[in-house]
């Protein structure tokens, strides 16, 4: 929860000595002079005679100073004698070397950035002047080095390229319906369009995705963060920075060379005669809320125009395949205030919709990211990696960055306790569970803290809002809603309320009875479902939720007036990463309670609406047929991305079964796609109180 008054500047706070501290004077020359005031003993008057012996207290003070100096010299000598390994100063350069070696393995030399330019920028930032070497041309030597790099990065290919497409083509299947691909969150590459003098060197370079992002994070982290962070008040570009999504199929084919996203699917589509005339990848700036995405970029209007253009030229409806967060588009296209398609537009223009690993009911890891800048991926690194990560990109910095990306708030868990469970049980608790997933955030030890209580999804949502700035709270309140609506009249009214359109529990599916709907996702990989948290000591922060008078009467606008003495009133919360227990059920890994899912999204979010929610008329009034296909997670040992039968949230985009489904739907063989469940999702979904 953010206070209404701004925190004092650091200099202003430091100039005010705390009780028991030593005052510090800044003299006119700018040097620091300690102002230690020694009191004379009360039983003798002060003496001004230089020959008078010093009081006992003063002698003691001098002896203490001598002792401290001696200890300091001894500690300095011991520090100098410590080995390089003991100091651990080798970790950061070692990490850089390993990173460069991995980069050489996966990245073609042609994609390496102009290192001399980035190095010169780094030197300029720190006012470092390199000695001139007339006989050495660094730029020429760098180009010569790149030309001699071998190409082991080609091993990122695993031999399955074009295979599914060849099989479909051998059956006589060819492109039939135009196809639109919608990426998920963080999948679309972003590039800089900033023209301010300090950012011109990065003009049209990728700030998200590609090797240029790696070099900018390494050499210019502060400027990189300043470019990617959005204005907390408007949710748009901050002054001086301008970032837009990369356009075209390359925007989300790969994240960085060698790390594919949609490229495997696109390769197979090309075999059955898809190209840029009947295939469109719809990139977007995933940092923005859907409202700002339309207001600034006209995204949904462009998407609507593209699909209408396909129908005009090819006389066929379009197939849409969307991954992860990209599955919530229909209401924005239909809305008269945005896409302007109208209530029958989907029925007239969309043949089939394929939801790939859709985050329909939210993601638990989003809650942890907004609260403390953490998730399973950050707390399960080894101690050396955790140290480097915290020093280079701290939890506070990560949380601040996540909160500025308002678009990611669409992944906040939806439905509250009705979907995610209460303090005693959750729909996806396994038999014999030692602790329920219904307590989304729990504290293992009894802390001397009245506010450190175990929390369900409803409680946790309010608590997270209390511990985030008011600007973030207002952004959520004006763009999103996370409840559940069972009244059909209110659901109909929600067709005109854009804050409901990313929550399938508060809106209806389109009026498109002939459209085919496929829910496709993976299962069988441990997924973070709930957390054990702990709390730190009081510290200064923009949020004051731990003050005595803090309160949050609603779901937004939680505030507390800053204390007159400017005392630290924020107690940081973080995942209890020291707690690991494989013997309990669910098992705990570094403070994360693991559940079922695809490694990122919980099974409840992936499938509950598909097998139960959308079977009800209130949320599916047109009676659209929803077919659910689950893939078991069967990675190939030794392959970094798992091979052709992985079910990981991202790597599923390269799985053979997914390519088969998309090609069958796009080539007119959708009837061959049959429902397949490998999990207990139907049993879990039946435990939810839908009615």
C-alpha positions as CSV (number, residue, x, y, z in Angstrom):
1,X,0.0,0.0,0.0
2,X,1.5,3.4,-0.9
3,X,1.5,6.4,1.3
4,X,0.1,9.7,0.1
5,X,3.2,11.7,0.9
6,X,6.5,11.2,-0.9
7,X,9.5,9.8,1.0
8,X,12.1,12.4,1.9
9,X,15.2,12.5,-0.3
10,X,18.1,10.4,0.9
11,X,20.3,13.5,1.6
12,X,17.5,15.2,3.6
13,X,17.0,12.1,5.7
14,X,20.7,11.5,6.3
15,X,21.2,15.1,7.5
16,X,18.8,14.4,10.4
17,X,20.7,12.3,13.0
18,X,18.8,9.5,14.8
19,X,18.9,9.1,18.5
20,X,22.1,7.6,19.7
21,X,24.0,8.4,16.4
22,X,27.0,10.5,15.8
23,X,26.2,13.9,14.2
24,X,28.1,14.8,11.1
25,X,28.9,18.4,10.0
26,X,29.5,19.4,6.3
27,X,32.0,22.3,6.5
28,X,32.3,24.9,3.9
29,X,35.1,23.2,2.1
30,X,32.8,20.2,1.4
31,X,34.7,17.8,3.6
32,X,33.0,15.8,6.3
33,X,34.0,16.7,9.9
34,X,32.8,14.5,12.8
35,X,31.2,16.6,15.6
36,X,31.8,14.4,18.6
37,X,30.7,16.2,21.8
38,X,32.3,14.9,25.0
39,X,30.5,15.8,28.2
40,X,32.6,16.8,31.2
41,X,32.0,14.7,34.3
42,X,29.3,16.2,36.5
43,X,31.5,16.2,39.6
44,X,34.2,18.5,38.3
45,X,34.0,21.7,36.3
46,X,35.3,21.9,32.8
47,X,38.9,23.0,32.4
48,X,40.4,25.2,29.8
49,X,44.0,24.8,30.9
50,X,45.9,22.8,28.3
51,X,48.1,21.3,31.0
52,X,45.3,20.0,33.0
53,X,45.0,16.1,32.7
54,X,42.2,14.9,30.5
55,X,39.1,13.5,32.2
56,X,38.9,9.7,32.5
57,X,36.1,9.5,30.0
58,X,38.2,11.2,27.3
59,X,41.2,8.9,28.0
60,X,38.9,5.9,27.7
61,X,37.6,7.3,24.4
62,X,41.1,7.7,23.0
63,X,42.0,4.2,24.0
64,X,38.8,2.9,22.2
65,X,39.8,4.8,19.1
66,X,43.3,3.3,19.2
67,X,41.8,-0.2,19.6
68,X,39.4,0.3,16.7
69,X,42.3,1.4,14.5
70,X,44.3,-1.6,15.4
71,X,41.4,-4.0,14.7
72,X,40.8,-2.2,11.4
73,X,44.4,-2.7,10.3
74,X,44.3,-6.3,11.3
75,X,41.0,-6.9,9.4
76,X,42.5,-5.2,6.3
77,X,45.6,-7.4,6.5
78,X,43.5,-10.5,6.8
79,X,41.3,-9.5,3.9
80,X,44.4,-8.9,1.7
81,X,45.7,-12.4,2.6
82,X,42.4,-14.1,1.7
83,X,42.5,-16.2,-1.5
84,X,40.6,-15.2,-4.6
85,X,38.3,-18.2,-4.1
86,X,37.5,-17.1,-0.6
87,X,36.6,-13.6,-1.7
88,X,34.3,-15.0,-4.4
89,X,35.2,-12.1,-6.7
90,X,35.7,-14.6,-9.4
91,X,32.0,-15.3,-9.7
92,X,30.9,-12.3,-11.7
93,X,33.7,-12.5,-14.4
94,X,33.3,-16.3,-14.5
95,X,29.6,-15.8,-15.2
96,X,30.4,-13.4,-18.0
97,X,32.8,-15.9,-19.5
98,X,30.3,-18.8,-19.3
99,X,27.6,-16.6,-20.8
100,X,29.8,-15.7,-23.7
101,X,30.6,-19.4,-24.4
102,X,26.9,-20.2,-24.3
103,X,26.2,-17.3,-26.6
104,X,28.8,-18.6,-29.0
105,X,27.1,-22.0,-29.0
106,X,23.6,-20.8,-29.8
107,X,24.0,-17.5,-31.7
108,X,25.1,-17.1,-35.3
109,X,28.0,-14.7,-35.7
110,X,25.9,-12.5,-38.1
111,X,23.6,-11.6,-35.2
112,X,26.3,-10.4,-32.8
113,X,26.0,-6.7,-32.2
114,X,28.7,-4.1,-32.9
115,X,30.7,-4.6,-29.7
116,X,33.0,-1.6,-30.3
117,X,30.1,0.8,-30.2
118,X,28.6,-0.7,-27.0
119,X,32.0,-0.8,-25.3
120,X,32.6,2.9,-26.3
121,X,29.2,3.8,-24.8
122,X,30.1,2.0,-21.6
123,X,33.5,3.8,-21.4
124,X,31.8,7.2,-22.0
125,X,29.3,6.6,-19.2
126,X,32.1,6.1,-16.7
127,X,34.5,8.7,-18.2
128,X,37.1,6.1,-19.0
129,X,39.7,7.0,-21.6
130,X,41.5,4.2,-23.4
131,X,45.1,4.8,-24.5
132,X,45.4,5.3,-28.2
133,X,46.8,2.4,-30.3
134,X,47.5,3.6,-33.8
135,X,48.4,0.2,-35.1
136,X,45.2,-1.5,-33.8
137,X,41.7,-1.1,-35.3
138,X,39.3,-2.6,-32.7
139,X,36.3,-2.5,-35.1
140,X,38.2,-4.3,-37.9
141,X,39.6,-6.9,-35.4
142,X,36.1,-7.5,-34.1
143,X,34.7,-8.2,-37.6
144,X,37.6,-10.6,-38.3
145,X,36.8,-12.4,-35.0
146,X,33.1,-12.8,-35.9
147,X,34.0,-14.2,-39.3
148,X,36.1,-16.9,-37.7
149,X,33.5,-18.2,-35.2
150,X,32.3,-21.7,-36.0
151,X,28.6,-22.5,-36.2
152,X,27.8,-25.0,-33.4
153,X,24.6,-22.8,-32.8
154,X,23.0,-24.9,-35.6
155,X,22.7,-27.7,-33.1
156,X,19.7,-25.8,-31.7
157,X,17.9,-27.6,-34.6
158,X,17.0,-31.1,-33.6
159,X,16.0,-32.7,-36.9
160,X,12.2,-32.2,-36.7
161,X,12.1,-29.2,-38.9
162,X,9.3,-29.4,-41.5
163,X,8.5,-33.0,-40.5
164,X,4.9,-32.5,-39.6
165,X,4.3,-30.4,-42.6
166,X,5.7,-33.1,-44.9
167,X,3.4,-35.7,-43.3
168,X,0.3,-33.5,-43.8
169,X,1.3,-32.7,-47.4
170,X,1.8,-36.4,-48.2
171,X,-1.9,-36.8,-47.2
172,X,-2.9,-34.2,-49.7
173,X,-3.7,-31.5,-47.1
174,X,-2.9,-27.9,-48.0
175,X,-3.6,-24.4,-46.7
176,X,-7.3,-23.8,-46.6
177,X,-8.1,-21.2,-44.0
178,X,-6.1,-18.0,-43.4
179,X,-4.3,-18.2,-40.1
180,X,-3.5,-15.6,-37.4
181,X,-1.0,-16.4,-34.7
182,X,-1.2,-14.3,-31.4
183,X,1.9,-14.6,-29.1
184,X,1.8,-14.7,-25.3
185,X,3.2,-12.3,-22.8
186,X,6.9,-11.4,-23.2
187,X,7.0,-13.4,-26.5
188,X,6.9,-10.3,-28.8
189,X,10.2,-8.6,-29.4
190,X,10.3,-4.8,-28.6
191,X,12.5,-2.2,-30.2
192,X,13.5,1.3,-29.3
193,X,12.1,4.3,-31.3
194,X,13.6,6.8,-28.8
195,X,15.3,9.8,-30.4
196,X,16.7,11.5,-27.3
197,X,20.5,12.1,-27.5
198,X,21.4,9.5,-24.9
199,X,19.2,6.8,-26.6
200,X,19.8,7.4,-30.3
201,X,22.5,4.8,-30.4
202,X,19.8,2.2,-29.7
203,X,17.4,3.4,-32.4
204,X,15.5,0.4,-34.0
205,X,17.5,-2.0,-31.9
206,X,15.7,-4.6,-29.9
207,X,15.4,-3.8,-26.2
208,X,13.5,-7.0,-25.6
209,X,14.6,-10.1,-27.5
210,X,17.7,-10.6,-29.5
211,X,21.4,-10.4,-28.6
212,X,21.2,-6.6,-28.6
213,X,19.0,-6.9,-25.4
214,X,21.8,-8.9,-23.7
215,X,24.4,-6.3,-24.5
216,X,22.2,-3.5,-23.3
217,X,21.4,-5.2,-20.0
218,X,25.1,-5.9,-19.5
219,X,26.5,-2.5,-20.3
220,X,23.6,-0.1,-19.9
221,X,21.2,-1.7,-17.4
222,X,19.8,1.6,-16.0
223,X,19.0,3.0,-19.5
224,X,17.6,-0.4,-20.5
225,X,15.2,-0.4,-17.5
226,X,14.3,3.3,-18.1
227,X,13.3,2.4,-21.7
228,X,11.2,-0.6,-20.8
229,X,9.4,0.8,-17.7
230,X,6.1,2.4,-18.3
231,X,4.8,5.6,-16.7
232,X,3.1,4.6,-13.5
233,X,0.4,7.2,-13.9
234,X,-0.6,6.7,-17.5
235,X,0.7,3.2,-18.2
236,X,2.2,4.6,-21.4
237,X,5.7,5.6,-22.5
238,X,7.6,7.7,-19.9
239,X,9.1,11.0,-21.0
240,X,12.1,10.6,-23.3
241,X,11.5,6.9,-24.1
242,X,9.6,5.3,-26.9
243,X,9.4,1.5,-27.4
244,X,7.2,-0.4,-29.9
245,X,6.7,-4.0,-30.8
246,X,8.6,-5.4,-33.7
247,X,6.4,-6.1,-36.7
248,X,6.2,-9.1,-38.9
249,X,6.6,-12.9,-38.5
250,X,10.1,-12.4,-37.0
251,X,8.6,-10.5,-34.1
252,X,7.9,-13.8,-32.2
253,X,9.5,-16.5,-34.3
254,X,12.5,-16.6,-31.9
255,X,13.3,-14.8,-28.7
256,X,17.0,-14.9,-29.3
257,X,18.8,-16.8,-32.0
258,X,18.7,-20.5,-31.2
259,X,15.8,-20.1,-28.8
260,X,12.7,-20.6,-30.9
261,X,9.1,-19.6,-30.2
262,X,6.7,-19.9,-33.1
263,X,9.4,-20.8,-35.7
264,X,8.8,-24.6,-35.6
265,X,5.1,-24.1,-36.3
266,X,5.7,-21.6,-39.0
267,X,8.2,-24.0,-40.7
268,X,5.6,-26.8,-40.9
269,X,2.9,-24.3,-42.1
270,X,5.1,-23.3,-44.9
271,X,5.3,-26.9,-46.2
272,X,1.5,-26.9,-46.8
273,X,1.6,-23.6,-48.7
274,X,1.3,-20.9,-46.0
275,X,3.2,-17.7,-46.4
276,X,2.8,-14.0,-45.7
277,X,-0.3,-13.8,-48.0
278,X,-2.4,-16.2,-45.8
279,X,-0.4,-16.2,-42.5
280,X,-0.2,-13.3,-40.1
281,X,1.6,-13.1,-36.8
282,X,-0.1,-10.4,-34.7
283,X,2.7,-8.9,-32.4
284,X,1.8,-6.5,-29.7
285,X,3.4,-4.5,-26.8
286,X,2.6,-6.9,-24.0
287,X,3.5,-4.3,-21.4
288,X,0.4,-2.3,-22.0
289,X,-3.1,-2.8,-20.7
290,X,-5.6,-3.9,-23.4
291,X,-7.2,-0.4,-23.3
292,X,-3.9,1.4,-23.9
293,X,-3.0,-1.2,-26.5
294,X,-6.0,-0.1,-28.6
295,X,-5.7,3.6,-27.7
296,X,-2.0,4.0,-28.5
297,X,-1.4,1.3,-31.2
298,X,-4.9,0.5,-32.5
299,X,-4.1,-3.2,-32.1
300,X,-7.5,-4.7,-32.1
301,X,-8.7,-2.5,-34.9
302,X,-5.7,-3.6,-37.0
303,X,-6.4,-7.3,-36.1
304,X,-10.0,-6.9,-37.2
305,X,-9.0,-5.3,-40.5
306,X,-6.4,-8.0,-41.2
307,X,-9.0,-10.8,-40.7
308,X,-11.6,-8.9,-42.8
309,X,-9.0,-8.5,-45.5
310,X,-8.3,-12.3,-45.5
311,X,-12.1,-13.0,-46.0
312,X,-12.4,-10.4,-48.7
313,X,-9.5,-11.9,-50.7
314,X,-9.8,-15.6,-50.0
315,X,-13.6,-15.9,-49.3
316,X,-12.9,-17.9,-46.1
317,X,-13.1,-17.4,-42.4
318,X,-9.9,-17.2,-40.4
319,X,-8.3,-19.7,-37.9
320,X,-6.8,-18.0,-34.8
321,X,-4.1,-19.7,-32.7
322,X,-3.2,-17.8,-29.5
323,X,-0.7,-18.7,-26.9
324,X,-0.8,-18.0,-23.1
325,X,-2.0,-14.4,-22.4
326,X,-2.9,-13.9,-26.0
327,X,-6.1,-15.8,-25.7
328,X,-8.4,-12.9,-24.6
329,X,-9.1,-10.9,-27.7
330,X,-12.7,-11.4,-28.8
331,X,-14.5,-8.7,-26.7
332,X,-12.0,-6.1,-27.8
333,X,-12.6,-6.8,-31.5
334,X,-16.4,-6.9,-31.0
335,X,-16.6,-3.7,-29.0
336,X,-18.0,-0.7,-30.8
337,X,-15.5,1.5,-28.9
338,X,-12.5,-0.5,-30.0
339,X,-12.5,-3.0,-32.9
340,X,-16.1,-2.2,-33.7
341,X,-16.9,-5.6,-35.1
342,X,-20.3,-6.0,-33.4
343,X,-21.9,-9.1,-31.7
344,X,-21.9,-11.3,-34.9
345,X,-18.4,-10.5,-36.1
346,X,-16.8,-13.6,-34.7
347,X,-19.4,-15.9,-36.2
348,X,-18.9,-14.3,-39.6
349,X,-15.1,-14.2,-39.6
350,X,-13.6,-16.9,-37.3
351,X,-13.7,-20.5,-38.3
352,X,-11.8,-21.9,-35.3
353,X,-10.0,-20.7,-32.2
354,X,-7.0,-22.7,-30.7
355,X,-6.1,-21.7,-27.2
356,X,-2.5,-22.9,-26.5
357,X,-1.6,-23.1,-22.8
358,X,-4.1,-20.3,-22.1
359,X,-3.8,-18.5,-18.8
360,X,-7.6,-18.4,-18.5
361,X,-7.9,-18.1,-14.7
362,X,-4.6,-16.5,-13.9
363,X,-1.1,-17.6,-12.8
364,X,0.1,-17.9,-9.2
365,X,3.6,-16.8,-10.1
366,X,2.2,-13.4,-11.2
367,X,1.1,-12.8,-7.6
368,X,4.5,-13.5,-6.2
369,X,6.1,-11.3,-9.0
370,X,3.9,-8.3,-8.1
371,X,4.4,-8.7,-4.4
372,X,8.2,-9.4,-4.1
373,X,9.7,-9.6,-7.6
374,X,10.1,-13.3,-7.2
375,X,9.0,-16.6,-8.7
376,X,10.2,-20.2,-8.8
377,X,12.8,-19.3,-11.4
378,X,14.5,-16.8,-9.2
379,X,14.4,-18.6,-5.8
380,X,15.7,-21.9,-7.1
381,X,19.0,-20.7,-8.5
382,X,22.1,-21.8,-6.6
383,X,23.5,-19.4,-3.9
384,X,26.2,-18.0,-6.2
385,X,23.7,-17.3,-9.0
386,X,21.3,-15.8,-6.4
387,X,24.0,-13.5,-5.2
388,X,24.8,-12.3,-8.7
389,X,21.1,-11.9,-9.6
390,X,20.4,-9.9,-6.5
391,X,23.4,-7.7,-6.9
392,X,22.8,-7.1,-10.6
393,X,19.0,-7.1,-10.7
394,X,17.5,-7.0,-7.2
395,X,14.1,-8.1,-6.1
396,X,13.1,-4.4,-5.7
397,X,14.1,-3.6,-9.2
398,X,12.3,-6.6,-10.6
399,X,9.1,-5.9,-8.7
400,X,9.2,-2.2,-9.9
401,X,9.6,-3.4,-13.5
402,X,6.8,-6.0,-13.2
403,X,4.4,-3.5,-11.7
404,X,5.0,-1.0,-14.5
405,X,4.0,-3.6,-17.1
406,X,0.3,-3.3,-16.4
407,X,-0.6,-5.8,-19.2
408,X,0.9,-8.6,-17.1
409,X,-1.7,-7.9,-14.5
410,X,-4.2,-9.7,-16.7
411,X,-2.6,-12.9,-15.3
412,X,-3.7,-12.1,-11.7
413,X,-5.6,-15.1,-10.3
414,X,-9.3,-14.9,-11.0
415,X,-12.3,-16.1,-9.2
416,X,-10.8,-15.8,-5.7
417,X,-11.6,-18.5,-3.1
418,X,-14.4,-20.0,-5.3
419,X,-11.8,-21.2,-7.8
420,X,-8.6,-21.4,-5.8
421,X,-9.9,-22.8,-2.5
422,X,-10.1,-21.7,1.1
423,X,-8.0,-22.2,4.3
424,X,-9.0,-25.9,4.6
425,X,-9.1,-27.3,1.0
426,X,-8.6,-26.4,-2.7
427,X,-10.2,-28.1,-5.8
428,X,-6.8,-29.4,-6.9
429,X,-5.5,-30.6,-3.5
430,X,-4.4,-34.2,-3.9
431,X,-5.6,-36.9,-1.5
432,X,-3.7,-36.9,1.8
433,X,-2.3,-33.4,1.4
434,X,-0.4,-32.1,4.4
435,X,-1.2,-28.5,3.6
436,X,-3.9,-27.1,1.3
437,X,-3.1,-25.0,-1.8
438,X,-6.1,-23.0,-0.7
439,X,-3.7,-20.9,1.4
440,X,-2.0,-19.2,-1.5
441,X,0.5,-17.4,0.8
442,X,1.4,-19.0,4.1
443,X,4.0,-18.3,6.8
444,X,5.9,-21.4,8.1
445,X,7.1,-20.0,11.4
446,X,5.0,-18.0,13.9
447,X,6.3,-14.5,13.4
448,X,5.9,-11.7,15.9
449,X,3.8,-9.9,13.4
450,X,0.0,-9.5,13.6
451,X,-0.3,-9.1,9.8
452,X,1.7,-12.2,8.9
453,X,-1.3,-14.5,8.6
454,X,-1.9,-17.3,6.1
455,X,-4.0,-16.1,3.2
456,X,-6.4,-17.5,0.6
457,X,-6.6,-16.0,-2.9
458,X,-9.0,-13.3,-1.8
459,X,-6.9,-12.3,1.3
460,X,-3.7,-12.5,-0.7
461,X,-5.0,-10.2,-3.4
462,X,-5.9,-7.5,-0.9
463,X,-2.6,-8.0,1.0
464,X,-0.6,-7.6,-2.2
465,X,-2.4,-4.4,-3.1
466,X,-1.7,-3.1,0.4
467,X,2.0,-3.7,-0.3
468,X,2.2,-2.0,-3.7
469,X,2.1,1.7,-4.7
470,X,-1.3,3.4,-5.2
471,X,-0.4,4.0,-8.8
472,X,-0.4,0.2,-9.4
473,X,-3.6,-0.1,-7.4
474,X,-5.3,2.5,-9.6
475,X,-4.1,0.8,-12.8
476,X,-5.6,-2.5,-11.7
477,X,-8.9,-0.9,-10.7
478,X,-9.3,0.9,-14.0
479,X,-8.3,-2.0,-16.3
480,X,-9.0,-5.3,-14.7
481,X,-11.5,-7.3,-12.6
482,X,-10.8,-10.6,-10.9
483,X,-14.2,-11.8,-9.5
484,X,-16.8,-14.3,-10.6
485,X,-20.2,-13.4,-12.0
486,X,-23.1,-16.0,-12.1
487,X,-26.0,-13.6,-12.9
488,X,-26.8,-13.8,-16.6
489,X,-28.1,-10.3,-16.8
490,X,-25.0,-8.9,-15.3
491,X,-22.9,-11.0,-17.6
492,X,-24.7,-9.5,-20.5
493,X,-24.1,-6.0,-19.1
494,X,-20.4,-6.8,-18.8
495,X,-20.2,-6.8,-22.6
496,X,-19.9,-3.0,-22.2
497,X,-17.4,-3.0,-19.4
498,X,-13.8,-3.3,-20.6
499,X,-12.4,-4.1,-17.2
500,X,-14.1,-7.5,-17.3
501,X,-12.9,-8.6,-20.7
502,X,-9.7,-10.4,-19.6
503,X,-11.7,-12.5,-17.1
504,X,-13.6,-15.4,-18.6
505,X,-15.6,-15.7,-15.3
506,X,-17.2,-12.3,-15.9
507,X,-17.9,-12.3,-19.6
508,X,-19.6,-14.6,-22.2
509,X,-18.0,-16.3,-25.1
510,X,-18.9,-14.7,-28.5
511,X,-22.2,-15.4,-30.2
512,X,-20.5,-17.8,-32.6
513,X,-22.3,-21.2,-32.6
514,X,-20.4,-22.5,-35.6
515,X,-16.9,-21.6,-34.4
516,X,-14.8,-24.5,-33.1
517,X,-12.9,-23.9,-29.9
518,X,-9.9,-26.0,-28.9
519,X,-8.2,-25.9,-25.5
520,X,-4.7,-27.3,-25.9
521,X,-2.2,-27.5,-23.1
522,X,0.4,-29.7,-21.4
523,X,0.4,-31.5,-18.1
524,X,2.8,-33.4,-16.0
525,X,5.5,-30.8,-15.1
526,X,5.8,-29.5,-11.5
527,X,4.2,-26.0,-11.4
528,X,4.3,-23.4,-8.7
529,X,0.9,-23.3,-7.1
530,X,1.2,-21.6,-3.7
531,X,4.0,-20.2,-1.4
532,X,5.6,-20.1,1.9
533,X,6.6,-16.6,2.7
534,X,8.7,-14.8,5.4
535,X,9.1,-11.2,6.4
536,X,12.2,-9.0,6.8
537,X,13.0,-6.0,9.0
538,X,11.4,-2.6,8.7
539,X,12.8,-0.5,5.9
540,X,12.0,2.7,3.9
541,X,9.9,2.2,0.9
542,X,7.1,3.8,-1.1
543,X,4.5,1.5,0.6
544,X,3.5,1.8,4.2
545,X,1.2,-1.1,4.6
546,X,2.9,-2.2,7.8
547,X,2.2,1.0,9.7
548,X,-0.1,1.0,12.7
549,X,-2.9,3.0,10.9
550,X,-2.7,1.2,7.5
551,X,-5.9,-0.1,6.1
552,X,-7.4,-1.2,2.8
553,X,-11.2,-0.9,2.9
554,X,-11.7,-1.9,-0.7
555,X,-9.7,-3.6,-3.5
556,X,-7.9,-0.3,-4.4
557,X,-6.9,3.0,-3.1
558,X,-5.2,1.6,0.0
559,X,-3.3,4.4,1.7
560,X,-1.5,5.4,4.9
561,X,-0.1,8.8,5.8
562,X,3.7,8.9,6.2
563,X,4.8,9.2,9.8
564,X,6.1,12.6,10.9
565,X,9.5,11.2,11.9
566,X,9.8,9.4,8.6
567,X,10.4,6.1,10.3
568,X,10.8,3.0,8.2
569,X,7.3,1.5,8.0
570,X,7.6,-1.2,5.3
571,X,8.4,-4.8,6.1
572,X,9.5,-6.6,3.0
573,X,8.0,-10.0,2.2
574,X,9.8,-12.6,0.3
575,X,9.5,-16.3,-0.5
576,X,11.0,-18.4,2.2
577,X,13.7,-19.9,-0.1
578,X,15.5,-21.7,2.8
579,X,12.6,-24.1,3.2
580,X,12.7,-27.2,1.1
581,X,10.9,-30.5,2.0
582,X,10.4,-33.4,-0.4
583,X,8.6,-35.5,2.2
584,X,5.5,-33.4,2.6
585,X,2.5,-33.3,0.2
586,X,2.6,-31.0,-1.8
587,X,6.4,-31.0,-1.9
588,X,8.1,-27.7,-1.2
589,X,11.1,-26.5,-3.2
590,X,12.7,-23.3,-1.9
591,X,9.5,-22.0,-0.4
592,X,7.4,-22.8,-3.4
593,X,4.6,-25.4,-3.0
594,X,4.5,-27.4,-6.2
595,X,1.3,-28.5,-8.0
596,X,0.1,-29.8,-11.3
597,X,0.4,-27.9,-14.6
598,X,2.8,-27.1,-17.5
599,X,5.6,-25.7,-15.5
600,X,4.2,-22.2,-15.5
601,X,0.4,-22.2,-15.4
602,X,-1.6,-24.3,-12.9
603,X,-3.8,-27.1,-14.2
604,X,-6.9,-25.3,-12.8
605,X,-6.2,-22.2,-14.9
606,X,-5.4,-24.2,-18.0
607,X,-8.4,-26.5,-18.0
608,X,-11.2,-25.7,-15.5
609,X,-13.1,-23.4,-17.9
610,X,-12.6,-25.8,-20.8
611,X,-14.0,-28.9,-19.2
612,X,-16.6,-27.3,-16.9
613,X,-17.1,-23.5,-17.0
614,X,-17.7,-23.1,-20.7
615,X,-20.1,-26.1,-20.6
616,X,-22.6,-23.7,-18.8
617,X,-24.9,-21.5,-20.8
618,X,-24.3,-18.4,-18.7
619,X,-20.7,-18.2,-19.9
620,X,-21.3,-19.9,-23.3
621,X,-24.8,-18.8,-24.5
622,X,-24.2,-19.8,-28.1
623,X,-23.2,-23.3,-27.2
624,X,-19.8,-23.3,-28.8
625,X,-18.3,-26.7,-28.8
626,X,-15.1,-26.8,-26.7
627,X,-12.7,-29.6,-27.3
628,X,-9.9,-30.1,-24.7
629,X,-6.6,-31.8,-25.6
630,X,-4.0,-32.4,-22.9
631,X,-0.4,-33.4,-23.8
632,X,1.6,-35.5,-21.3
633,X,5.0,-34.1,-20.5
634,X,7.5,-36.5,-22.1
635,X,10.7,-34.7,-22.6
636,X,13.7,-36.3,-24.3
637,X,16.7,-36.5,-21.9
638,X,19.6,-34.5,-23.1
639,X,17.7,-32.1,-25.2
640,X,17.6,-28.6,-23.6
641,X,14.1,-27.8,-24.9
642,X,12.7,-31.4,-24.4
643,X,12.2,-32.5,-27.9
644,X,9.0,-33.2,-29.8
645,X,6.9,-34.4,-26.9
646,X,7.5,-31.8,-24.3
647,X,4.5,-30.2,-22.6
648,X,6.3,-27.2,-21.1
649,X,4.4,-23.9,-21.2
650,X,6.8,-22.3,-23.8
651,X,8.4,-25.4,-25.3
652,X,5.0,-26.8,-26.3
653,X,5.2,-24.4,-29.3
654,X,7.8,-26.8,-30.7
655,X,6.0,-30.0,-29.9
656,X,5.0,-32.4,-32.6
657,X,1.4,-32.9,-31.4
658,X,0.7,-29.2,-31.3
659,X,1.9,-28.7,-34.8
660,X,-0.3,-31.5,-35.9
661,X,-3.4,-30.0,-34.3
662,X,-2.8,-26.5,-35.8
663,X,-2.1,-27.9,-39.3
664,X,-5.2,-30.1,-39.2
665,X,-7.4,-27.2,-38.1
666,X,-5.9,-24.8,-40.7
667,X,-6.1,-27.3,-43.6
668,X,-9.7,-28.3,-42.9
669,X,-9.2,-31.5,-41.0
670,X,-10.3,-30.2,-37.6
671,X,-12.7,-33.1,-37.2
672,X,-9.7,-35.4,-36.6
673,X,-8.8,-33.5,-33.4
674,X,-10.4,-35.4,-30.6
675,X,-10.7,-34.7,-26.9
676,X,-7.9,-36.2,-24.8
677,X,-7.4,-35.9,-21.0
678,X,-4.4,-37.2,-19.2
679,X,-4.9,-35.4,-15.9
680,X,-7.6,-35.2,-13.2
681,X,-8.8,-31.9,-14.4
682,X,-12.4,-33.0,-14.7
683,X,-12.5,-34.2,-11.1
684,X,-10.8,-31.0,-9.9
685,X,-13.2,-28.8,-11.9
686,X,-16.2,-30.6,-10.5
687,X,-15.2,-29.6,-7.0
688,X,-15.5,-25.9,-7.9
689,X,-18.8,-24.2,-6.8
690,X,-19.8,-23.0,-10.3
691,X,-23.5,-22.6,-9.5
